[in-house]
Amino acid sequence: MNDEQLYQVALSLIPNLKITDIRELLNNFGSPEAVFKKENFKEVSDLPAETRKALSNGSLLSAAEKELKSMDENGIRGRFILDEDYPRRLRECLDAPIMLYSRGYCNLDAQKVASIVGTRHATPLGRETAQLLIRDLSRDFPDILIVSGLAYGIDVISHQAAMEFGLKTVGVLAHGLNEIYPPSHRRIADEMVVKGGQLLSEHPWGTPSLPYRFRQRNRIIAGLCDVCIVIESGIEGGSLITARFARDYNRDVLAFPGRTVDKYSKGSNDLIKKQFAGLIESADDVIREMNWISPTKRKAKQQNLFSELPVEQKMILDVLKVGEILTLNDLSIQTDLKVNEILSHLLELEMEGLTESLPGGRFRRKSR
């Protein structure tokens, strides 16, 4: 058994302390193991009595041992908040979980991550909106990661659409990974893992699903993403909680509008009306709001730009192959151009983002 991981899990199990307080203990003492040293925690005057007792009597370490055993037996992966593979976007959030437990594996630090949330009572229009959004996003960004909560309605529709269009998707759960709620989504959850996605929870094995834990779950959905997209929501829908978390974490929040008379559009309409969320009607709107440029469009743009370049600049780029670093003399010899001419052309090429200068009078072509 890995002692370091034992103390990491035990730290996450400390009772009667907010996550921010646990992180402060970790920052003060430097490591999870150091937090459990009596000479350290006895100096913290404002620790609750139950917390102090749990730190000293070994109960947390015993519980952590059981958790590590369950993880090993069930193929569960643990991520501690200081681990390199802990999702960087989530770690920025002050109330990020100390531990994350996952089944399956995908890159949570994908270049682009979109959380898609909405009502559990999705209308046919809401279903179609989610499917078309994910279809069109997948065309321009085949590596975008889709995050949601595996709940009824927009959540599960988004997970299914992501798989249909070849995207990886993450379901964030409000309970231990021993169960799936709702149980009817078990098959979909298994399929997500098989297709390279992931099930994620901050809760140890065996933790039951309770109402307040769904609100806690929503902050993780918000913290993992670049943009939180709301598709249909009642005026008090859980997706509005996710949107507020996202806004608090400085994430972009976007929403599809609905008819003013529709019960399950009132929440998303209200987000837009109060300028809490940007109004979108398509994937193109998302891409524009996020200033995303698709790899295929970028390549076409660069090809068009290359065809419009002066002959001398094309010669320089032909010589300055991707991965090579050449000096001015090298370029002059291989192009038959004078050094001062090459410098002038290199300046223009650098402004176009096609080359870059390096220390020592060397140059290379960018591989964008």
C-alpha positions in Angstrom: 0.0 0.0 0.0 1.3 3.5 -0.9 1.6 5.5 2.3 1.4 8.8 0.4 -1.9 7.9 -1.2 -3.2 6.6 2.1 -2.7 10.0 3.7 -4.1 11.7 0.6 -7.3 9.8 0.9 -7.4 10.2 4.7 -7.0 14.0 4.3 -10.1 14.1 2.0 -12.1 12.3 4.7 -11.6 14.8 7.5 -15.0 15.5 9.0 -16.6 18.9 9.9 -14.1 21.0 7.8 -14.8 22.9 4.6 -12.6 21.9 1.7 -11.0 25.4 1.8 -10.0 24.7 5.5 -8.5 21.3 4.5 -6.5 23.0 1.7 -5.3 25.6 4.3 -4.1 22.8 6.5 -2.3 21.2 3.6 -0.7 24.5 2.6 0.4 25.2 6.2 2.0 21.8 6.9 3.2 20.9 3.4 1.9 17.4 3.0 -1.1 15.2 3.9 1.1 13.1 6.2 2.3 16.2 8.1 -1.4 17.2 8.8 -1.8 14.0 10.8 1.1 14.6 13.1 -0.2 15.5 16.6 2.4 18.1 17.2 1.1 20.0 14.1 -2.7 19.8 14.4 -2.8 20.3 18.1 -1.5 23.8 17.5 -4.5 24.7 15.3 -6.8 26.2 18.0 -10.0 26.4 16.0 -10.3 22.7 14.9 -13.6 21.2 15.9 -13.4 18.6 18.6 -14.7 15.8 16.3 -12.1 16.7 13.7 -9.3 16.7 16.2 -10.4 13.3 17.5 -10.5 11.9 14.0 -7.0 13.1 13.2 -5.6 11.5 16.4 -7.4 8.2 16.8 -6.5 6.6 13.5 -10.1 6.3 12.3 -9.4 8.3 9.1 -6.4 6.2 8.2 -8.5 3.0 8.7 -11.2 4.4 6.5 -8.6 5.4 3.9 -7.2 1.8 3.9 -10.7 0.5 3.1 -11.1 3.0 0.3 -7.8 2.1 -1.3 -8.8 -1.6 -1.1 -12.1 -0.8 -2.8 -10.3 1.3 -5.5 -7.9 -1.6 -6.2 -10.7 -4.2 -6.4 -12.9 -2.2 -8.7 -10.4 -0.5 -11.0 -11.0 3.0 -9.6 -8.3 5.7 -10.2 -7.6 8.3 -7.6 -6.4 11.9 -8.2 -5.1 14.0 -5.4 -5.4 17.8 -5.8 -1.6 18.2 -6.1 -1.1 15.4 -8.6 0.0 16.3 -12.1 -3.0 14.7 -13.7 -5.5 16.5 -11.5 -7.6 18.6 -13.9 -5.9 22.0 -14.0 -9.1 24.0 -14.6 -10.8 22.5 -11.6 -7.7 23.0 -9.4 -8.0 26.7 -9.9 -11.3 26.6 -8.0 -10.9 27.3 -4.2 -13.5 24.6 -3.4 -12.1 21.9 -5.7 -12.3 18.4 -4.2 -9.2 17.1 -2.4 -9.6 13.8 -4.1 -11.3 12.7 -7.4 -12.2 9.1 -8.1 -12.7 8.0 -11.6 -13.6 5.0 -13.7 -12.2 5.0 -17.2 -9.6 7.5 -18.4 -9.5 10.5 -20.7 -7.6 13.7 -20.7 -9.5 16.1 -18.4 -7.1 18.8 -19.6 -8.3 18.6 -23.1 -7.7 21.8 -25.1 -11.4 22.6 -25.2 -14.0 21.4 -22.6 -17.7 22.2 -22.8 -20.1 21.5 -20.0 -23.7 21.0 -21.3 -26.5 21.1 -18.8 -30.3 21.6 -18.8 -33.6 20.3 -17.6 -34.4 16.7 -16.7 -37.7 17.2 -18.7 -36.2 17.8 -22.1 -38.6 18.7 -24.9 -38.2 17.3 -28.4 -36.7 20.7 -29.3 -34.3 20.6 -26.4 -33.2 17.1 -27.5 -32.6 18.2 -31.1 -30.8 21.4 -30.0 -28.3 19.4 -27.9 -27.8 16.8 -30.7 -27.2 19.5 -33.4 -24.9 21.5 -31.1 -22.7 18.5 -30.4 -22.7 17.3 -34.0 -21.6 20.7 -35.2 -19.0 21.2 -32.5 -17.5 17.7 -33.3 -17.0 18.7 -37.0 -14.8 21.6 -36.2 -13.3 20.3 -32.9 -13.0 16.4 -32.9 -11.1 16.5 -29.7 -13.5 18.7 -27.6 -14.5 17.0 -24.3 -18.2 17.1 -23.3 -19.0 17.1 -19.6 -22.4 16.7 -17.9 -24.1 15.0 -15.0 -25.6 11.8 -16.4 -29.0 12.9 -15.2 -32.3 12.5 -17.1 -33.0 14.9 -19.9 -30.3 17.2 -21.4 -27.5 15.6 -19.5 -27.8 12.1 -20.8 -28.8 13.3 -24.3 -25.5 15.2 -24.4 -23.5 12.2 -23.3 -25.2 10.0 -26.0 -24.8 12.6 -28.7 -21.1 13.0 -27.8 -20.6 9.3 -28.3 -22.6 9.2 -31.5 -20.4 11.9 -33.0 -17.1 10.4 -31.8 -16.4 12.6 -28.9 -15.2 11.6 -25.4 -17.6 12.5 -22.6 -17.3 12.7 -18.8 -20.2 12.1 -16.4 -19.8 13.7 -13.0 -21.7 11.8 -10.2 -23.1 12.9 -6.9 -22.3 9.6 -5.2 -19.7 6.8 -5.0 -18.7 5.0 -8.2 -20.3 1.8 -6.9 -23.7 3.0 -8.2 -25.2 4.9 -11.1 -28.1 7.3 -10.6 -30.5 6.9 -12.1 -30.0 3.2 -12.4 -31.5 3.1 -15.9 -28.4 5.0 -17.1 -26.0 2.1 -16.2 -25.7 0.9 -19.7 -24.9 4.4 -21.0 -22.4 5.0 -18.3 -20.6 1.7 -19.2 -20.6 2.7 -22.8 -19.0 6.1 -22.0 -16.1 4.3 -20.3 -15.7 1.8 -23.1 -15.6 4.6 -25.7 -12.7 6.4 -23.9 -14.8 8.6 -21.6 -14.9 8.7 -17.8 -17.1 8.6 -14.8 -16.0 11.0 -12.1 -16.8 11.6 -8.4 -15.4 13.3 -5.3 -17.1 10.7 -3.1 -15.5 7.5 -1.8 -16.9 4.1 -2.7 -20.3 3.4 -1.1 -21.3 7.0 -0.7 -25.1 7.2 -1.3 -26.8 9.8 -3.6 -28.4 12.5 -1.4 -30.1 15.7 -2.6 -27.4 18.1 -1.3 -24.7 16.1 -3.1 -26.1 17.0 -6.5 -25.5 20.7 -5.8 -21.9 19.8 -4.8 -21.6 17.8 -8.0 -22.6 20.8 -10.1 -19.6 22.8 -9.0 -17.3 20.1 -10.5 -19.2 20.2 -13.8 -18.7 23.9 -13.9 -15.0 23.8 -12.7 -13.9 21.4 -15.4 -15.0 23.4 -18.4 -14.1 26.4 -20.5 -17.7 27.1 -21.3 -21.0 26.1 -19.6 -23.9 25.8 -22.0 -27.5 25.7 -20.8 -30.2 24.1 -23.0 -33.7 24.4 -21.4 -34.1 25.0 -17.7 -36.9 25.7 -15.4 -36.8 28.8 -13.3 -35.3 26.9 -10.4 -33.5 24.2 -12.3 -30.2 22.6 -11.1 -28.6 23.7 -14.3 -28.9 27.3 -13.1 -26.8 26.3 -10.1 -24.2 24.9 -12.4 -24.3 28.2 -14.4 -23.8 30.3 -11.3 -20.8 28.1 -10.2 -19.4 28.5 -13.7 -19.8 32.3 -13.6 -18.2 32.4 -10.1 -15.2 30.5 -11.6 -14.9 33.0 -14.4 -16.1 30.5 -17.0 -18.1 31.6 -20.0 -21.8 30.9 -19.7 -24.0 30.6 -22.8 -27.7 29.7 -23.1 -30.2 28.8 -25.8 -33.4 30.8 -25.6 -36.8 29.3 -25.7 -40.4 30.4 -26.0 -41.5 32.7 -23.2 -44.6 30.5 -22.5 -42.5 27.3 -22.1 -42.0 26.2 -18.5 -38.6 24.6 -19.2 -37.3 27.7 -21.0 -37.9 30.2 -18.2 -34.6 29.6 -16.5 -32.4 29.8 -19.6 -34.4 32.9 -20.8 -33.9 34.5 -17.4 -30.1 33.9 -17.6 -30.1 35.7 -20.9 -32.4 38.5 -19.8 -30.2 39.3 -16.8 -27.1 39.2 -19.0 -25.8 36.3 -16.9 -25.4 34.2 -20.1 -24.7 35.0 -23.7 -27.5 34.2 -26.1 -26.6 31.4 -28.6 -28.6 29.7 -31.4 -26.0 27.3 -32.8 -22.5 25.8 -32.5 -21.2 28.7 -34.7 -22.4 31.1 -32.0 -20.4 29.1 -29.4 -17.3 29.1 -31.5 -17.6 32.9 -32.1 -18.2 33.7 -28.5 -15.3 31.6 -27.4 -13.0 32.9 -30.2 -12.2 29.3 -31.1 -10.6 28.6 -34.5 -11.0 25.1 -35.9 -7.9 23.2 -37.0 -9.4 22.6 -40.4 -10.2 26.2 -41.0 -6.9 27.4 -39.6 -5.1 25.1 -42.1 -7.2 26.3 -45.0 -6.5 29.9 -43.9 -2.8 29.3 -43.8 -2.9 27.6 -47.2 -4.7 30.6 -48.7 -2.2 32.9 -47.0 0.8 30.8 -48.4 -0.6 31.1 -52.0 -0.8 34.9 -51.7 2.8 35.3 -50.4 5.5 36.9 -52.6 7.9 34.5 -54.4 10.8 35.4 -52.1 8.8 34.5 -48.9 7.6 31.2 -50.4 11.3 30.4 -51.1 12.2 31.1 -47.5 9.4 28.9 -46.2 10.3 26.1 -48.6 13.9 26.2 -47.2 12.8 26.7 -43.6 11.1 23.3 -43.2 9.2 22.5 -40.0 11.5 21.3 -37.3 14.6 22.9 -38.8 16.5 25.9 -37.3 18.6 27.9 -39.7 20.8 31.0 -39.5 20.6 34.0 -41.9 23.7 32.7 -43.7 22.1 29.3 -44.1 19.0 31.0 -45.6 21.0 33.3 -47.8 23.0 30.4 -49.3 20.0 28.2 -49.9 17.7 31.0 -51.4 20.3 33.1 -53.2 18.8 36.2 -51.5 20.8 38.9 -49.7 20.8 38.9 -45.9 19.0 42.3 -45.6 16.3 41.0 -48.0 15.8 37.9 -45.9 15.5 39.9 -42.7 12.8 42.1 -44.2 10.8 39.0 -45.4 11.3 37.2 -42.1 9.8 40.2 -40.3 6.7 40.0 -42.4 6.5 36.2 -42.1 6.8 36.5 -38.3 4.0 39.1 -38.3 1.8 36.6 -40.1 2.6 33.9 -37.5 4.5 31.7 -40.0 8.0 32.0 -38.6 9.7 33.0 -35.4 13.2 34.3 -34.5 15.3 32.6 -31.9 18.4 33.8 -29.8 21.7 33.8 -31.7 20.2 35.0 -35.1 18.4 31.8 -35.8 15.0 31.2 -37.3 12.4 28.5 -37.5 9.1 27.9 -39.2 6.0 27.5 -36.9 4.1 24.3 -37.1 0.7 25.7 -36.4 
